[in-house]
Amino acid sequence: MVENNRWGNILAHTILIFGVALVVFPVYVAIIASTHPSGTFLRGTIPLLPGGEAWENYKTVMFEGRSRAGTPPISLMLWNSFVMAMAITIGKLSISLLSAFAIVYFRFPFRLFFFWIIFLTLMLPVEVRIVPTFQVVADLGMLNSFAGLSIPLIASATATFLFRQFFMTIPEEMLEASRVDGAGPFKFFKDILLPLSITNIAALFVIMFIYGWNQYLWPLLITTDPNYYTIVMGIQRMVTGGDSEPLWHLVMATVVLAALPPVLVILFMQRLFVKGLTETEK
């Protein structure tokens, strides 16, 4: 029997509150900093109360950009990041679902061998194979394009493995029943497997979207046209570009806006996300 220990509960809640404060405080500072004029930071102090320049700062970064740092308005960079993240997410989910379906439900030679080959690609992330991948993308003429930003990143051994493990838990009788009803492989996949996989798809959607949104090295390597800059690249250029000191009030406004799409995705899909990570029975 678990006893209700008052001091233990107080200690546990104190630790949790401290942990939350430790995580939230930098976010709070960024939001506050984005509401002050540039001169505030020249004094070497960080304000902890909101300023009166929020509208002007956010309007500047959204629609004007910062020409000295070579960055376009972040509305364009947000759109580029969104397109890239969605392309990577949908591509990863589509390929992983189909490959897991083929490995589990089709009896072709060396299917387990091919599965383990796919799984071993976890040891070869894009950073390891970045030079040959860049060469292939350049030879195909996909530099400075959304195809070049997303296609090399859409393969996912992790998602293939997770979908394979889930498909293997589905009773064989369901496949036999669909065959008796005259359903082909694609109809079985569309009408039975996909509805049962919704929570897994939602959980992986959130993870893959954040993965695509946070990409930095690959877009930096293949993108030279400002029209294809992503938001993470834009933040880096705002901090390091130009001859003057960074305009931290604009940098912080950009950081806050860059964090909103992943946060919104998590909030809207929170229930399915948690369910997909914790559910063991369908």
Backbone torsions as a table, in degrees:
resi	resn	phi	psi	omega
1	MET	NA	133.2	-179.5
2	VAL	-89.3	121.6	-179.5
3	GLU	-85.5	149.6	179.2
4	ASN	-83.9	98.1	-178.0
5	ASN	-94.1	108.6	-174.8
6	ARG	-61.6	-48.5	-177.2
7	TRP	-68.6	-31.4	175.2
8	GLY	-64.7	-41.4	177.1
9	ASN	-64.6	-41.0	179.3
10	ILE	-62.9	-43.9	179.3
11	LEU	-63.4	-43.4	-179.5
12	ALA	-62.8	-44.2	179.5
13	HIS	-67.9	-34.1	177.5
14	THR	-64.1	-43.9	178.8
15	ILE	-63.9	-42.3	179.6
16	LEU	-64.2	-43.8	179.2
17	ILE	-63.2	-41.4	177.7
18	PHE	-62.7	-41.9	178.7
19	GLY	-63.2	-43.4	178.4
20	VAL	-63.3	-43.3	179.6
21	ALA	-62.5	-38.3	-180.0
22	LEU	-63.6	-35.9	-179.6
23	VAL	-79.9	-39.6	-172.7
24	VAL	-80.0	-28.2	-174.1
25	PHE	-58.8	-46.5	177.1
26	PRO	-60.0	-34.8	177.5
27	VAL	-66.2	-42.2	177.6
28	TYR	-60.8	-44.4	179.6
29	VAL	-61.5	-41.5	179.1
30	ALA	-62.8	-43.1	179.5
31	ILE	-64.0	-44.7	179.9
32	ILE	-64.6	-42.9	-178.4
33	ALA	-63.2	-29.4	-178.7
34	SER	-74.7	-5.3	-178.8
35	THR	-104.6	3.7	-176.4
36	HIS	-108.9	157.4	173.9
37	PRO	-73.3	166.3	-175.7
38	SER	-63.9	-33.0	-177.3
39	GLY	-63.4	-20.0	-178.7
40	THR	-61.4	-35.5	-172.9
41	PHE	-87.4	-11.1	177.2
42	LEU	-71.1	-19.3	178.0
43	ARG	-81.3	-4.7	177.0
44	GLY	78.2	16.5	178.3
45	THR	-119.0	152.5	177.9
46	ILE	-107.6	115.4	179.8
47	PRO	-69.7	149.7	179.5
48	LEU	-114.2	0.8	177.2
49	LEU	-119.4	148.1	-177.0
50	PRO	-61.0	147.6	175.1
51	GLY	-100.8	-169.6	-175.9
52	GLY	-111.8	14.6	-175.9
53	GLU	-111.2	20.3	-175.3
54	ALA	-59.8	-50.4	-177.0
55	TRP	-60.8	-44.0	-178.8
56	GLU	-65.2	-43.2	-179.1
57	ASN	-64.3	-46.3	-178.4
58	TYR	-69.9	-34.3	176.6
59	LYS	-65.9	-38.4	-179.9
60	THR	-63.1	-49.9	-176.5
61	VAL	-72.1	-29.5	-177.7
62	MET	-74.8	-39.9	-169.3
63	PHE	-119.3	-12.6	-177.6
64	GLU	-114.6	-34.2	-177.2
65	GLY	73.9	-167.3	177.8
66	ARG	-132.8	99.9	-172.8
67	SER	-63.9	-32.3	-178.1
68	ARG	-66.3	-27.3	177.9
69	ALA	-92.2	-0.6	179.4
70	GLY	71.9	27.3	-179.0
71	THR	-110.6	136.1	175.2
72	PRO	-75.7	174.7	173.7
73	PRO	-55.6	142.0	-172.6
74	ILE	-73.2	-12.4	173.8
75	SER	-59.0	-39.7	176.9
76	LEU	-68.5	-42.4	-179.1
77	MET	-68.0	-35.5	175.1
78	LEU	-62.9	-41.4	178.3
79	TRP	-64.7	-43.3	178.3
80	ASN	-60.8	-44.0	178.8
81	SER	-64.2	-38.8	180.0
82	PHE	-65.3	-45.5	179.5
83	VAL	-62.3	-44.3	179.6
84	MET	-62.4	-47.1	-178.4
85	ALA	-64.2	-41.5	180.0
86	MET	-68.3	-39.9	178.6
87	ALA	-63.4	-43.4	178.4
88	ILE	-64.5	-44.0	-177.5
89	THR	-64.4	-51.4	-178.6
90	ILE	-65.4	-39.4	178.2
91	GLY	-63.5	-45.9	179.7
92	LYS	-62.1	-46.2	-178.7
93	LEU	-64.5	-43.4	-178.4
94	SER	-63.8	-49.6	-178.7
95	ILE	-65.3	-40.5	-178.4
96	SER	-67.0	-42.2	178.2
97	LEU	-62.2	-45.8	-177.9
98	LEU	-68.6	-41.4	-179.9
99	SER	-67.7	-40.3	177.2
100	ALA	-65.4	-39.9	177.4
101	PHE	-61.4	-43.5	179.9
102	ALA	-65.8	-41.7	-177.2
103	ILE	-67.6	-36.2	-175.3
104	VAL	-84.1	-40.4	-167.5
105	TYR	-108.2	-3.1	177.7
106	PHE	-117.3	132.3	-177.6
107	ARG	-98.6	81.0	177.9
108	PHE	-111.3	157.8	-176.4
109	PRO	-61.6	141.7	174.2
110	PHE	63.2	26.2	-177.9
111	ARG	-64.5	-38.4	177.2
112	LEU	-68.7	-34.7	176.9
113	PHE	-61.9	-45.4	179.4
114	PHE	-66.1	-35.5	177.6
115	PHE	-62.5	-45.2	-178.9
116	TRP	-70.1	-29.0	173.0
117	ILE	-63.7	-43.5	176.5
118	ILE	-61.7	-44.0	-177.3
119	PHE	-64.6	-35.1	-179.5
120	LEU	-68.5	-16.4	177.7
121	THR	-67.4	-11.2	173.1
122	LEU	-59.1	-26.4	179.5
123	MET	-81.2	-4.0	-177.9
124	LEU	-124.9	68.8	175.5
125	PRO	-65.7	170.1	-174.5
126	VAL	-61.0	-29.5	179.8
127	GLU	-65.2	-30.5	-179.4
128	VAL	-76.5	-38.5	-176.7
129	ARG	-106.0	29.3	-169.7
130	ILE	-70.0	-34.1	-178.1
131	VAL	-68.7	-53.4	177.9
132	PRO	-64.1	-33.8	177.8
133	THR	-64.4	-42.2	177.1
134	PHE	-61.6	-40.4	-179.5
135	GLN	-63.0	-43.0	178.7
136	VAL	-63.6	-46.3	-179.7
137	VAL	-62.2	-40.9	179.0
138	ALA	-65.5	-42.9	180.0
139	ASP	-64.6	-29.6	179.1
140	LEU	-86.0	0.1	178.2
141	GLY	70.8	33.0	-177.1
142	MET	-106.0	13.9	173.5
143	LEU	-67.7	148.3	-178.5
144	ASN	52.6	53.8	177.4
145	SER	-152.2	156.9	176.9
146	PHE	-67.5	-31.3	176.9
147	ALA	-63.3	-43.9	178.3
148	GLY	-66.1	-32.2	178.8
149	LEU	-70.2	-33.8	-169.3
150	SER	-109.0	-41.7	-171.6
151	ILE	-58.0	-44.1	-179.8
152	PRO	-64.7	-11.3	-175.6
153	LEU	-109.8	4.6	-171.4
154	ILE	-86.3	-16.8	178.0
155	ALA	-72.5	138.5	-177.4
156	SER	-142.4	106.8	176.2
157	ALA	-70.0	-34.2	-178.9
158	THR	-62.4	-49.0	-179.8
159	ALA	-65.2	-38.8	177.1
160	THR	-60.1	-44.1	179.8
161	PHE	-63.7	-45.0	-177.8
162	LEU	-65.8	-41.9	178.4
163	PHE	-68.0	-38.0	176.9
164	ARG	-60.0	-46.0	-179.4
165	GLN	-63.4	-36.5	178.3
166	PHE	-69.8	-44.7	-179.2
167	PHE	-60.7	-31.5	-179.1
168	MET	-71.6	-16.0	177.6
169	THR	-86.7	-9.6	-179.6
170	ILE	-77.8	128.7	-176.9
171	PRO	-57.0	141.2	178.7
172	GLU	-63.3	-25.3	-179.2
173	GLU	-62.2	-29.2	179.2
174	MET	-66.4	-38.6	177.0
175	LEU	-66.9	-42.6	179.6
176	GLU	-64.3	-40.1	179.4
177	ALA	-64.4	-38.4	178.8
178	SER	-67.3	-34.3	176.8
179	ARG	-66.8	-40.5	178.4
180	VAL	-62.3	-36.5	179.3
181	ASP	-78.0	-0.9	177.6
182	GLY	86.2	14.0	-179.6
183	ALA	-80.6	134.3	175.6
184	GLY	-82.3	178.5	-178.8
185	PRO	-59.1	-42.6	-178.3
186	PHE	-67.8	-38.9	179.3
187	LYS	-67.1	-39.0	176.0
188	PHE	-61.8	-41.6	179.1
189	PHE	-65.5	-44.1	-174.5
190	LYS	-75.1	-41.9	-171.8
191	ASP	-92.1	-20.0	-176.3
192	ILE	-117.6	-54.7	-174.4
193	LEU	-68.4	-46.0	-177.7
194	LEU	-62.3	-48.2	177.4
195	PRO	-59.7	-35.9	179.2
196	LEU	-72.1	-19.3	-175.6
197	SER	-97.8	7.6	-173.1
198	ILE	-56.5	-47.8	-177.1
199	THR	-65.9	-38.2	176.7
200	ASN	-65.2	-41.1	178.6
201	ILE	-62.6	-42.5	-179.3
202	ALA	-63.5	-44.1	179.7
203	ALA	-62.0	-44.9	-179.9
204	LEU	-71.3	-30.0	177.6
205	PHE	-59.6	-46.4	-179.5
206	VAL	-62.1	-46.4	-177.7
207	ILE	-64.0	-45.6	-177.2
208	MET	-69.7	-36.0	179.1
209	PHE	-63.6	-45.4	178.7
210	ILE	-64.7	-38.1	176.3
211	TYR	-59.0	-47.2	179.9
212	GLY	-68.7	-38.3	-178.4
213	TRP	-64.6	-36.6	-174.7
214	ASN	-87.6	2.9	-179.3
215	GLN	-60.7	134.5	-179.9
216	TYR	-128.4	-52.3	-172.4
217	LEU	-63.7	-46.8	-176.8
218	TRP	-65.7	-49.4	176.2
219	PRO	-60.2	-36.3	178.9
220	LEU	-63.1	-33.7	-175.9
221	LEU	-76.9	-40.7	-170.8
222	ILE	-102.0	-0.2	-175.6
223	THR	-115.1	120.4	173.5
224	THR	-119.5	-15.3	179.1
225	ASP	-86.1	121.9	179.6
226	PRO	-56.8	-21.9	179.9
227	ASN	-70.3	-11.5	179.0
228	TYR	-116.2	12.1	176.5
229	TYR	-64.8	141.5	173.4
230	THR	-96.1	168.7	-174.1
231	ILE	-67.5	-33.7	178.6
232	VAL	-66.9	-39.9	174.2
233	MET	-62.9	-40.1	-179.2
234	GLY	-62.5	-40.8	178.0
235	ILE	-62.6	-44.3	179.7
236	GLN	-62.1	-40.6	-179.9
237	ARG	-70.8	-32.3	177.5
238	MET	-67.7	-30.9	-179.1
239	VAL	-81.1	-40.1	-172.6
240	THR	-105.3	-16.3	-175.6
241	GLY	-82.7	161.3	177.1
242	GLY	83.3	168.0	-178.1
243	ASP	-93.1	-14.9	-176.7
244	SER	-96.7	175.8	175.6
245	GLU	-66.4	148.4	178.1
246	PRO	-58.3	141.3	174.4
247	LEU	-84.8	90.0	-168.8
248	TRP	-65.1	-29.3	178.8
249	HIS	-65.7	-35.6	176.7
250	LEU	-76.4	-36.1	177.0
251	VAL	-61.2	-45.3	-179.2
252	MET	-66.9	-36.6	175.6
253	ALA	-62.7	-40.2	177.5
254	THR	-65.4	-41.4	179.0
255	VAL	-61.1	-43.9	-179.9
256	VAL	-62.4	-45.5	179.6
257	LEU	-66.9	-34.6	179.2
258	ALA	-67.7	-28.2	-179.2
259	ALA	-81.5	-16.7	-174.0
260	LEU	-65.8	-48.6	-177.6
261	PRO	-57.9	-48.3	176.4
262	PRO	-60.3	-38.5	178.7
263	VAL	-63.4	-42.8	179.3
264	LEU	-64.7	-39.9	177.6
265	VAL	-60.8	-44.8	179.9
266	ILE	-64.6	-42.0	-178.9
267	LEU	-65.0	-44.5	-177.8
268	PHE	-70.2	-28.7	-175.9
269	MET	-112.8	18.2	-174.6
270	GLN	-59.3	-46.3	-176.4
271	ARG	-63.8	-48.4	178.7
272	LEU	-66.1	-35.0	-179.9
273	PHE	-62.0	-50.3	179.9
274	VAL	-65.1	-40.8	179.8
275	LYS	-63.3	-39.1	-179.4
276	GLY	-69.0	-28.2	179.3
277	LEU	-83.9	-24.9	-172.8
278	THR	-110.5	-17.2	-175.4
279	GLU	-71.7	133.3	-178.8
280	THR	-114.5	-19.9	-179.3
281	GLU	-127.2	144.7	178.6
282	LYS	-106.0	NA	NA
